[in-house]
Amino acid sequence: MQLLKWVLNLLLVCSMLQVFPLPLAQTICSEADRAALLGFKAKILKDSTDSLSSWVGKDCCGGDWEGVGCNPTGRVNKLALQRPERDSTLYMKGTLSSSLGSLQFLEVLVISGMKFITGPIPESLSNLSRLKQLVLEDNSLQGNIPSGLGRLSFLQTLSLAGNHFNGVVPLSLGNLRNLVMLNLGRNSLTGSIPSSFKNLVHLQSFDLSFNLLSGFVPEILGQFHNITFIDLSNNQLSGHLPVSLFKLVTLSDLSLSHNQLTGSIPEQVGNLKSLTSLSLSHNKLIGPIPASISRLQKLWSLNLSRNGFSNPLPAISSKGVPSLLSIDLSFNNLSLGTVPNWIMDRQLSDVNLASCKLRGAFPKFRPDSLSSIDLSSNLLTGTISTHFTNMTSLQKLKLSNNQLKFDLSELKVPDGISSIDLHSNQVFGSLSSILNNRTSSFLEVIDVSNNLISGTIPEFTEGLSLKVLNIGSNKIAGQIPSSISNLIELERLDISRNQITGTIPASLGQVVKLQWLDLSINRLTGKIPTSLLGIHSLRHANFRANRLCGEIPQGRPYNIFPASTYAYNLCLCGKPLQPCKGKKQEMVQ
């Protein structure tokens, strides 16, 4: 009876616990994990992000330690430290501690954008057997990529982009059969793409761009049946485009630009039914562009510039490539004569047909969508004065190296334009039509050099955003206005080969962002003002062939520029030229 009573009491207590469960004790992080994190913190010598200042106290799992996450048992399973996008000046300085390899339950390790974390990847990271994401991009890590990373069999994301890694891509990375994203771009990796990558059958994103990789584009890429993104641009890859590449029906973005690829584009390119962007620019590809490209229903960006493609250009119907927004066929061996109708009649945003042997009058594009036009290095003639009046979206206009002849004062461009490049034509008139109190604050680049422009340099109003002003090789006279100081964003100024007189205004020293300054071959007099010493970012200057006199500003970079910078003036002196007379006597005494 006593036993039965005890059992009933026990059942009653258990039932009450189900209804009124006792509170669980708060999970405290593992002391071993806390020590490992503090080991990492100790190797960071400076942290302007201030993230690690929150790493105090005994409980790293309480939510107060920034970037640290834990599982229900108090083991650290996440460490994510990323520089805030809103402030690119923040950073961490130091190295990666080998203590990170002691975080046995870690599944996510992200340390990115810290800029000044240097040294190698610790070999101990190869012990993180539960790791699914390893992202160490945009730091300053160096050395070889550890082959031991190939043991992280659960890894789905591996990004080491934007560091200083060198050596070959480890064969062992081909063992990461669960990998979905691989990004080793923006390093200094050499050698070929490993054949072991044929095992990465789940890969969706593959980026090895901006390295020093050589060899062929491997046929094994055709086995990436789930791939959507491939970027192998800016390497030293050679050989033909592998036909297997054009079996990837899920591929949406393919960039092989800036390599040394040869041969032609296979007709099978039309099989890439998901392709939205194709960039093969800056290679050695030849032959005609295949007509099958018209079957790419989703393609919106096509860049085949700077190759050896030749006529005939495919005759594409109005229904072909219906999604196309941007096309670049510049600098090939194409002889188009006129812009094809299938380009003219579309609502494109970017048209780049530089050096395509276009002739005659400027073509009339649909005005409502274009944001960028580059028809430079052709044989276009006549005027363009009113062509752009209704192009309200136009931002960049490049028509340099043609035979265009018109009065600059008649040129009408939309208010939102940011770049005008008309250099090396037969443009005449004065600058006041594009540089006046109505000049848009959006305008950043003006290049009208090597034309027939006359008149004077107009006054510069406040609020201009000009970064490049090139008016060299014209017939411009008068003086440099002191209001040049209003161009506070200016980085490049070239007024060379004109008929400019007067002195160099001291106010030019207030244009502190200037990196390139060319005042050569004019009729400038007086001294080079010492106020120019305030331009600390200057990398190039040229004062040659004027009538300048006096001491060259004695400070960097003016006293270390080559002597040719100051040649053919009246009486300039001081380093890098001969000492000034008074200075020479002082040195003798």
For each residue, the residues with C-beta under 8 A, 3 or more apart:
1: 4 5
2: 5 6
3: 6 7
4: 1 7 8
5: 1 2 8 9
6: 2 3 9 10
7: 3 4 10 11
8: 4 5 11 12
9: 5 6 12 13
10: 6 7 13 14
11: 7 8 14 15
12: 8 9 15 16
13: 9 10 16 17
14: 10 11 17 18
15: 11 12 18 19
16: 12 13 19 20
17: 13 14 20 21 22
18: 14 15 21
19: 15 16
20: 16 17
21: 17 18
22: 17
23:
24:
25:
26: 62
27: 61 70 72 73 74
28: 58 59 61 74
29: 33 34 58 59 60 61 62 70 74 75 76
30: 33 34 74 75 76
31: 34 35
32: 35 36 102
33: 29 30 36 37 60 70 74 75 76 102 103 105
34: 29 30 31 37 38 58 60
35: 31 32 38 39 99 102
36: 32 33 39 40 76 99 100 102 103
37: 33 34 40 41 55 60 65 68 76 79 99 103
38: 34 35 41 42 55 99
39: 35 36 42 43 97 98 99 100 102
40: 36 37 43 44 79 96 97 99 100
41: 37 38 44 52 55
42: 38 39 97
43: 39 40 94 95 96 97
44: 40 41 47 52 92 93 94 117
45: 93 94
46: 91 92 93 94 116
47: 44 50 51 52 53 92 93
48: 89 90 91 92
49: 52 81 83 84 90 91 92 114
50: 47 53
51: 47 54 66 67 81 92
52: 41 44 47 49 55 66 92
53: 47 50 56
54: 51 64 65 66
55: 37 38 41 52 60 65 66 68
56: 53 64
57: 62 64
58: 28 29 34
59: 28 29 62 64
60: 29 33 34 37 55 65 68 70 76
61: 27 28 29 65 68 70 74 76
62: 26 29 57 59 65
63:
64: 54 56 57 59
65: 37 54 55 60 61 62 68
66: 51 52 54 55 81
67: 51 78 79 80 81
68: 37 55 60 61 65 76 78 79
69: 76 77 78 79 80 108
70: 27 29 33 60 61 74 75 76 77 78
71: 74 75 77 105
72: 27
73: 27
74: 27 28 29 30 33 61 70 71
75: 29 30 33 70 71 104 105
76: 29 30 33 36 37 60 61 68 69 70 79 103 105 106
77: 69 70 71 105 106 107 108 130
78: 67 68 69 70 106 107 108
79: 37 40 67 68 69 76 100 103 106 108 109 110 111
80: 67 69 108 109 110
81: 49 51 66 67 92 110 111 112 114
82: 110 111 112 113
83: 49 87 88 90 91 112 113 114 115 138
84: 49 87 90
85: 88
86:
87: 83 84 90
88: 83 85
89: 48
90: 48 49 83 84 87
91: 46 48 49 83 114 115 116
92: 44 46 47 48 49 51 52 81 114 115 116 117
93: 44 45 46 47 116 117
94: 43 44 45 46 116 117 118
95: 43 117 118 119
96: 40 43 100 111 117 119 120 121 122 136 141
97: 39 40 42 43 100 122
98: 39 101 122 123 124
99: 35 36 37 38 39 40 102 124
100: 36 39 40 79 96 97 103 106 109 122 124 125 128
101: 98 122 123 124 125 126 127 128
102: 32 33 35 36 39 99 124 127
103: 33 36 37 76 79 100 106 109 128
104: 75 127 128 129 130
105: 33 71 75 76 77 130
106: 76 77 78 79 100 103 109 128 130 131
107: 77 78 130 131 132 133 154
108: 69 77 78 79 80 131 132 133
109: 79 80 100 103 106 125 128 131 133 134 135 136
110: 79 80 81 82 133 135 136
111: 79 81 82 96 114 117 135 136 139
112: 81 82 83 135 136 137 138 139 159
113: 82 83 137 138 139
114: 49 81 83 91 92 111 117 138 139
115: 83 91 92 138 139 140
116: 46 91 92 93 94 139 140
117: 44 92 93 94 95 96 111 114 139 140 141
118: 94 95 139 140 141 142
119: 95 96 141 142 143
120: 96 141 142 143 144 146
121: 96 125 136 141 143 145 146 149 160
122: 96 97 98 100 101 125
123: 98 101 126 146 148
124: 98 99 100 101 102 127
125: 100 101 109 121 122 128 131 134 146 148 149
126: 101 123 146 148 149 151 152
127: 101 102 104 124
128: 100 101 103 104 106 109 125 131 134 152
129: 104 151 152 153 154
130: 77 104 105 106 107 154
131: 106 107 108 109 125 128 134 152 154 155
132: 107 108 154 155 156 157
133: 107 108 109 110 155 156 157
134: 109 125 128 131 149 152 155 157 158 159 160
135: 109 110 111 112 157 158 159
136: 96 109 110 111 112 121 139 141 159 160 163
137: 112 113 159 160 161 162 163 183
138: 83 112 113 114 115 161 162 163
139: 111 112 113 114 115 116 117 118 136 162 163
140: 115 116 117 118 163 164
141: 96 117 118 119 120 121 136 160 163 164 165
142: 118 119 120 163 164 165 166
143: 119 120 121 165 166 167
144: 120 165 166 167 168 170
145: 121 149 160 165 167 169 170 173 184 189
146: 120 121 123 125 126 149 170
147: 150 170 171 172
148: 123 125 126 151 172
149: 121 125 126 134 145 146 152 155 158 170 172 173 176
150: 147 170 171 172 173 174 175 176
151: 126 129 148 172 175
152: 126 128 129 131 134 149 155 176
153: 129 175 176 177 178
154: 107 129 130 131 132 178
155: 131 132 133 134 149 152 158 176 178 179
156: 132 133 178 179 180 181
157: 132 133 134 135 179 180 181
158: 134 135 149 155 173 176 179 181 182 183 184
159: 112 134 135 136 137 181 182 183 184
160: 121 134 136 137 141 145 163 165 183 184 187
161: 137 138 183 184 185 186 187 207
162: 137 138 139 185 186 187
163: 136 137 138 139 140 141 142 160 186 187
164: 140 141 142 187 188
165: 141 142 143 144 145 160 184 187 188 189
166: 142 143 144 187 188 189 190
167: 143 144 145 189 190 191
168: 144 189 190 191 192 194
169: 145 173 184 189 191 193 194 208 213
170: 144 145 146 147 149 150 173 194
171: 147 150 174 194 195 196
172: 147 148 149 150 151 175 196
173: 145 149 150 158 169 170 176 179 182 194 196 197
174: 150 171 194 195 196 197 198 199 200
175: 150 151 153 172 196 199
176: 149 150 152 153 155 158 173 179 182 199 200
177: 153 199 200 201 202
178: 153 154 155 156 202
179: 155 156 157 158 173 176 182 200 202 203
180: 156 157 202 203 204 205
181: 156 157 158 159 203 204 205
182: 158 159 173 176 179 200 203 205 206 207
183: 137 158 159 160 161 205 207
184: 145 158 159 160 161 165 169 187 189 207 208 211
185: 161 162 207 208 209 210 211 231
186: 161 162 163 209 210 211
187: 160 161 162 163 164 165 166 184 210 211
188: 164 165 166 211 212
189: 145 165 166 167 168 169 184 208 211 212 213
190: 166 167 168 211 212 213 214
191: 167 168 169 213 214 215
192: 168 213 214 215 216 218
193: 169 197 208 213 215 217 218 232
194: 168 169 170 171 173 174 197
195: 171 174 198 218 220
196: 171 172 173 174 175 199
197: 173 174 193 194 200 218 220
198: 174 195 220 223
199: 174 175 176 177 196
200: 174 176 177 179 182 197 203 206 224
201: 177 223 224 225 226
202: 177 178 179 180 226
203: 179 180 181 182 200 206 224 226 227
204: 180 181 226 227 228 229
205: 180 181 182 183 227 228 229
206: 182 200 203 221 224 227 229 230 231
207: 161 182 183 184 185 229 230 231
208: 169 184 185 189 193 211 213 231 232 235
209: 185 186 231 232 233 234 235 255
210: 185 186 187 233 234 235
211: 184 185 186 187 188 189 190 208 234 235
212: 188 189 190 235 236
213: 169 189 190 191 192 193 208 232 235 236 237
214: 190 191 192 235 236 237 238
215: 191 192 193 218 237 238 239
216: 192 237 238 239 240 242
217: 193 221 232 237 239 241 242 245 256 261
218: 192 193 195 197 215 221 242
219: 222 242 244
220: 195 197 198 223 244
221: 206 217 218 224 227 230 242 244 245 248
222: 219 242 243 244 245 247 248
223: 198 201 220 244
224: 200 201 203 206 221 227 230 248
225: 201 248 250
226: 201 202 203 204 250
227: 203 204 205 206 221 224 230 248 250 251
228: 204 205 250 251 252 253 274
229: 204 205 206 207 251 252 253
230: 206 207 221 224 227 251 253 254 255 256
231: 185 206 207 208 209 253 255
232: 193 208 209 213 217 235 237 255 256 259
233: 209 210 255 256 257 258 259 279
234: 209 210 211 257 258 259
235: 208 209 210 211 212 213 214 232 258 259
236: 212 213 214 259 260
237: 213 214 215 216 217 232 256 259 260 261
238: 214 215 216 259 260 261 262
239: 215 216 217 261 262 263
240: 216 261 262 263
241: 217 245 246 256 261 263 265 266 280 285
242: 216 217 218 219 221 222 245
243: 222 246 247 266 268
244: 219 220 221 222 223 247
245: 217 221 222 241 242 248 254
246: 241 243 266 268 269 271 272
247: 222 243 244 268 271
248: 221 222 224 225 227 245 251 272
249: 271 272 273 274
250: 225 226 227 228 274
251: 227 228 229 230 248 254 272 274 275
252: 228 229 274 275 276 277 298
253: 228 229 230 231 275 276 277
254: 230 245 251 272 275 277 278 279
255: 209 230 231 232 233 277 278 279
256: 217 230 232 233 237 241 259 261 279 280 283
257: 233 234 279 280 281 282 283 303
258: 233 234 235 281 282 283
259: 232 233 234 235 236 237 238 256 282 283
260: 236 237 238 283 284
261: 217 237 238 239 240 241 256 280 283 284 285
262: 238 239 240 283 284 285 286
263: 239 240 241 285 286 287
264: 285 286 287 288 290
265: 241 269 280 285 287 289 290 293
266: 241 243 246 269 290
267: 270 290 292
268: 243 246 247 271 292
269: 246 265 266 272 278 290 292 293 296
270: 267 290 292 293 294 295 296
271: 246 247 249 268 292
272: 246 248 249 251 254 269 275 278 296
273: 249 295 296 297 298
274: 228 249 250 251 252 298
275: 251 252 253 254 272 278 296 298 299
276: 252 253 298 299 300 301 323
277: 252 253 254 255 299 300 301
278: 254 255 269 272 275 296 299 301 302 303 304
279: 233 254 255 256 257 301 303
280: 241 256 257 261 265 283 285 303 304 307
281: 257 258 303 304 305 306 307 328
282: 257 258 259 305 306 307
283: 256 257 258 259 260 261 262 280 306 307
284: 260 261 262 307 308
285: 241 261 262 263 264 265 280 304 307 308 309
286: 262 263 264 307 308 309 310 333
287: 263 264 265 309 310
288: 264 309 310 311 312 313 314
289: 265 293 304 309 313 314 329
290: 264 265 266 267 269 270 293 314
291: 294 314 315 316
292: 267 268 269 270 271 295
293: 265 269 270 289 290 296 299 302 314 316 321
294: 270 291 314 316 317 320 321
295: 270 273 292 320
296: 269 270 272 273 275 278 293 299 321
297: 273 321 322 323
298: 252 273 274 275 276 323
299: 275 276 277 278 293 296 302 321 323 324
300: 276 277 323 324 325 326
301: 276 277 278 279 325 326
302: 278 293 299 321 324 326 327 328
303: 257 278 279 280 281 326 327 328
304: 278 280 281 285 289 307 309 328 329 332
305: 281 282 328 329 330 331 332 352 354
306: 281 282 283 330 331 332
307: 280 281 282 283 284 285 286 304 331 332
308: 284 285 286 332 333
309: 285 286 287 288 289 304 329 332 333 334
310: 286 287 288 332 333 334
311: 288 333 334 335
312: 288 315
313: 288 289 329 334 336 340
314: 288 289 290 291 293 294
315: 291 312 342
316: 291 293 294 320 321 340 342
317: 294 320 342
318: 342 345
319: 322
320: 294 295 316 317 342
321: 293 294 296 297 299 302 316 324
322: 297 319
323: 276 297 298 299 300
324: 299 300 302 321 327 346 348
325: 300 301 347 348 349 350
326: 300 301 302 303 348 349 350
327: 302 303 324 343 348 350 351 352 353
328: 281 302 303 304 305 350 352 374
329: 289 304 305 309 313 332 334 352 353 356
330: 305 306 352 353 354 355 356 374
331: 305 306 307 354 355 377
332: 304 305 306 307 308 309 310 329 355 356
333: 286 308 309 310 311
334: 309 310 311 313 329 356 357
335: 311 356 357
336: 313 339 340 353 356 357 358
337: 357 358 359
338: 358 359 360 363
339: 336 343 344 351 353 358 363 365
340: 313 316 336 343 344
341: 344 345
342: 315 316 317 318 320 345 346
343: 327 339 340 346 348 351 353
344: 339 340 341 363 364 365 366
345: 318 341 342 366
346: 324 342 343 366
347: 325 366 368 369
348: 324 325 326 327 343 351 365 366 369 370
349: 325 326 369 370 371 372 393
350: 325 326 327 328 370 371 372 373
351: 327 339 343 348 365 370 372 373 374 375
352: 305 327 328 329 330 372 373 374
353: 327 329 330 336 339 343 356 358 374 375 378
354: 305 330 331 374 375 376 377 378 398
355: 330 331 332 376 377 378
356: 329 330 332 334 335 336 353 378
357: 334 335 336 337 378 379
358: 336 337 338 339 353 363 375 378 379 380
359: 337 338 378 379 380 381
360: 338 379 380 381 382
361: 380 381 382
362: 375 380 382 383 384 387 399 404
363: 338 339 344 358 375
364: 344 387
365: 339 344 348 351 370 373 391
366: 344 345 346 347 348 369 370
367: 370 388 390 391 392
368: 347 390 391 392 393
369: 347 348 349 366 393
370: 348 349 350 351 365 366 367 373 391 393 394
371: 349 350 393 394 395 396
372: 349 350 351 352 394 395 396 397
373: 350 351 352 365 370 394 396 397 398 399
374: 328 330 351 352 353 354 396 398
375: 351 353 354 358 362 363 378 380 398 399 402
376: 354 355 398 399 400 401 402 421
377: 331 354 355 400 401 402
378: 353 354 355 356 357 358 359 375 401 402
379: 357 358 359 360 402 403
380: 358 359 360 361 362 375 399 402 403 404
381: 359 360 361 402 403 404 405
382: 360 361 362 404 405 406
383: 362 404 405 406 410
384: 362 387 388 399 404 406 411
385: 406 407 410 411 412
386: 389 410 412
387: 362 364 384 391
388: 367 384 391 394 397 411 412 413 414
389: 386 412 414
390: 367 368
391: 365 367 368 370 387 388 394 414
392: 367 368 414 416
393: 349 368 369 370 371 414 416
394: 370 371 372 373 388 391 397 413 414 416 417
395: 371 372 416 417 418 419 442
396: 371 372 373 374 417 418 419
397: 372 373 388 394 413 417 419 420 421 422
398: 354 373 374 375 376 419 421
399: 362 373 375 376 380 384 402 404 421 422 425
400: 376 377 421 422 423 424 425 447
401: 376 377 378 423 424 425
402: 375 376 377 378 379 380 381 399 424 425
403: 379 380 381 425 426
404: 362 380 381 382 383 384 399 422 425 426 427
405: 381 382 383 425 426 427 428
406: 382 383 384 385 410 411 427 428
407: 385 410 411 427 428 429
408: 411 427 428 429 430 431 433 434 448 453
409: 429 430 432 433
410: 383 385 386 406 407 429 433
411: 384 385 388 406 407 408 433 434
412: 385 386 388 389
413: 388 394 397 417 420 434
414: 388 389 391 392 393 394 417
415: 440 442
416: 392 393 394 395 440 442
417: 394 395 396 397 413 414 420 440 442 443
418: 395 396 442 443 444 445
419: 395 396 397 398 443 444 445
420: 397 413 417 434 443 445 446 447 448
421: 376 397 398 399 400 445 447
422: 397 399 400 404 425 427 447 448 451
423: 400 401 447 448 449 450 451 470
424: 400 401 402 449 450 451
425: 399 400 401 402 403 404 405 422 450 451
426: 403 404 405 451 452
427: 404 405 406 407 408 422 448 451 452 453
428: 405 406 407 408 451 452 453 454
429: 407 408 409 410 433 453 454 455
430: 408 409 433 453 454 455 456 458
431: 408 434 435 448 453 455 456 457 458 471 476
432: 409 435 436 455 458
433: 408 409 410 411 429 430 436
434: 408 411 413 420 431 439 446 448
435: 431 432 439 446 457 458 460
436: 432 433 439 458 461
437: 461
438:
439: 434 435 436 443 461 464
440: 415 416 417 443
441: 463 464 465
442: 395 415 416 417 418 465
443: 417 418 419 420 439 440 446 464 465 466
444: 418 419 465 466 467 468 489
445: 418 419 420 421 466 467 468
446: 420 434 435 443 466 468 469 470 471
447: 400 420 421 422 423 468 470
448: 408 420 422 423 427 431 434 451 453 470 471 474
449: 423 424 470 471 472 473 474 494
450: 423 424 425 472 473 474
451: 422 423 424 425 426 427 428 448 473 474
452: 426 427 428 474 475
453: 408 427 428 429 430 431 448 471 474 475 476
454: 428 429 430 474 475 476 477
455: 429 430 431 432 476 477 478
456: 430 431 476 477 478 479
457: 431 435 471 476 478 479 480 481 495 500
458: 430 431 432 435 436 481
459: 481 483
460: 435 464 481 483 484 486 487
461: 436 437 439 464 483 486
462: 486
463: 441 486
464: 439 441 443 460 461 486 487 489
465: 441 442 443 444 489
466: 443 444 445 446 469 487 489 490
467: 444 445 489 490 491 492
468: 444 445 446 447 490 491 492
469: 446 466 487 490 492 493 494
470: 423 446 447 448 449 492 493 494
471: 431 446 448 449 453 457 474 476 494 495 498
472: 449 450 494 495 496 497 498 518
473: 449 450 451 496 497 498
474: 448 449 450 451 452 453 454 471 497 498
475: 452 453 454 498 499
476: 431 453 454 455 456 457 471 495 498 499 500
477: 454 455 456 498 499 500 501
478: 455 456 457 500 501 502
479: 456 457 500 501 502 503
480: 457 484 495 500 502 504 505 508
481: 457 458 459 460 484 505
482: 485 505 506 507
483: 459 460 461 486 507
484: 460 480 481 487 493 505 507 508 511
485: 482 488 505 507 508 510 511
486: 460 461 462 463 464 483
487: 460 464 466 469 484 490 493 511
488: 485 510 511 512 513
489: 444 464 465 466 467 513
490: 466 467 468 469 487 493 511 513 514
491: 467 468 513 514 515 516 537
492: 467 468 469 470 514 515 516
493: 469 470 484 487 490 511 514 516 517 518
494: 449 469 470 471 472 516 517 518
495: 457 471 472 476 480 498 500 518 519 522
496: 472 473 518 519 520 521 522 542
497: 472 473 474 520 521 522
498: 471 472 473 474 475 476 477 495 521 522
499: 475 476 477 522 523
500: 457 476 477 478 479 480 495 519 522 523 524
501: 477 478 479 522 523 524 525
502: 478 479 480 524 525 526
503: 479 524 525 526 527 529
504: 480 508 519 524 526 527 528 529 532 548
505: 480 481 482 484 485 508 529
506: 482 509 529 531
507: 482 483 484 485 510 531
508: 480 484 485 504 505 511 529 531 532
509: 506 512 529 530 531 532 533 534 535
510: 485 488 507 531 534
511: 484 485 487 488 490 493 508 514 535
512: 488 509 534 535 536 537
513: 488 489 490 491 537
514: 490 491 492 493 511 517 535 537 538
515: 491 492 537 538 539 540
516: 491 492 493 494 538 539 540 541
517: 493 494 514 535 538 540 541 542
518: 472 493 494 495 496 540 541 542
519: 495 496 500 504 522 524 542 543 546
520: 496 497 542 543 544 545 546
521: 496 497 498 544 545 546
522: 495 496 497 498 499 500 501 519 545 546
523: 499 500 501 546 547
524: 500 501 502 503 504 519 543 546 547 548
525: 501 502 503 546 547 548 549 570
526: 502 503 504 548 549 550
527: 503 504 548 549 550 551
528: 504 532 543 548 550 552 553 558 572
529: 503 504 505 506 508 509 532 553
530: 509 533 553
531: 506 507 508 509 510 534
532: 504 508 509 528 529 535 538 553 558
533: 509 530 553 555 558
534: 509 510 512 531
535: 509 511 512 514 517 532 538
536: 512
537: 491 512 513 514 515
538: 514 515 516 517 532 535 541 557
539: 515 516 557
540: 515 516 517 518
541: 516 517 518 538 557 558 561 565
542: 496 517 518 519 520 565
543: 519 520 524 528 546 548 565 566 569 572
544: 520 521 564 565 566 567 568 569
545: 520 521 522 567 568 569
546: 519 520 521 522 523 524 525 543 568 569
547: 523 524 525 569 570
548: 504 524 525 526 527 528 543 566 569 570 572
549: 525 526 527 569 570 571 572
550: 526 527 528 571 572 573 580
551: 527 554 572 573 574 580 583
552: 528 558 559 566 572 573 574 575 576 577
553: 528 529 530 532 533 558 559
554: 551 558 559 574 575
555: 533 558 559
556: 559 560
557: 538 539 541 560 561
558: 528 532 533 541 552 553 554 555 561
559: 552 553 554 555 556 574 575 576
560: 556 557 575 576
561: 541 557 558 565 566 576
562: 565 576
563: 566 567 576 577
564: 544 567
565: 541 542 543 544 561 562 576
566: 543 544 548 552 561 563 569 572 576 577
567: 544 545 563 564
568: 544 545 546
569: 543 544 545 546 547 548 549 566 572
570: 525 547 548 549
571: 549 550
572: 528 543 548 549 550 551 552 566 569 577
573: 550 551 552 577 578 579 580 581 583
574: 551 552 554 559 577 579 580 583
575: 552 554 559 560 579
576: 552 559 560 561 562 563 565 566
577: 552 563 566 572 573 574
578: 573 584
579: 573 574 575 583 584 587
580: 550 551 573 574 583 584
581: 573 584 585
582: 585 586
583: 551 573 574 579 580 586 587
584: 578 579 580 581 587 588
585: 581 582 588 589
586: 582 583 589
587: 579 583 584
588: 584 585
589: 585 586
